[in-house]
């Protein structure tokens, strides 16, 4: 089974991922989560998300929404 992973990063550090059956759902969350900013002592960091196709995923091991 193939799926789309929503991979989110704070600056360049991976901060989470979730799998979707539909590219539309993945792009919806990517659009609404990306661009958020967090003010830290090192400056402002931006939260960015992107969707990637995962050609082979085992639904027994990974929850797919």
C-alpha positions in Angstrom: 0.0 0.0 0.0 1.2 3.5 -0.7 0.6 6.6 1.5 1.6 10.2 1.8 3.6 11.3 4.8 3.2 14.7 6.2 6.7 15.6 7.5 7.0 18.7 9.7 10.2 20.5 10.7 11.0 23.2 13.1 13.9 25.1 11.4 15.8 22.1 10.1 15.0 19.6 12.9 12.3 17.0 12.2 9.5 17.4 14.7 6.8 15.0 13.6 5.1 13.0 10.8 1.8 11.4 10.1 0.5 9.2 7.2 -2.5 9.9 5.0 -4.3 7.8 2.3 -5.2 11.0 0.4 -2.9 13.6 -0.9 -5.7 16.2 -0.4 -5.7 15.6 3.3 -1.9 15.7 3.5 -1.8 19.0 1.5 -4.6 20.5 3.7 -2.7 20.0 6.9 0.6 21.0 5.3 -0.9 24.3 4.2 -2.4 25.1 7.6 0.5 24.0 9.8 3.3 25.5 7.7 4.4 29.1 8.4 3.8 29.1 12.1 6.5 30.9 14.0 8.0 30.3 17.4 10.0 32.9 19.3 13.0 31.3 21.0 16.1 32.8 22.8 18.0 32.1 19.5 15.5 34.0 17.4 12.4 33.2 15.5 12.0 29.6 14.2 9.5 28.7 11.5 7.4 25.5 11.4 7.3 24.0 7.9 5.5 20.8 6.6 5.7 18.9 3.3 4.0 15.9 1.8 6.0 13.0 0.4 4.8 9.9 -1.3 5.8 6.6 0.4 5.5 3.9 -2.2 5.4 0.9 0.2 4.0 1.1 3.7 2.9 -1.7 6.0 -0.6 -0.7 7.4 -0.1 -3.3 10.2 2.8 -1.3 11.6 1.8 2.3 10.8 -1.5 4.0 11.3 -2.8 5.7 8.1 -5.5 8.3 8.3 
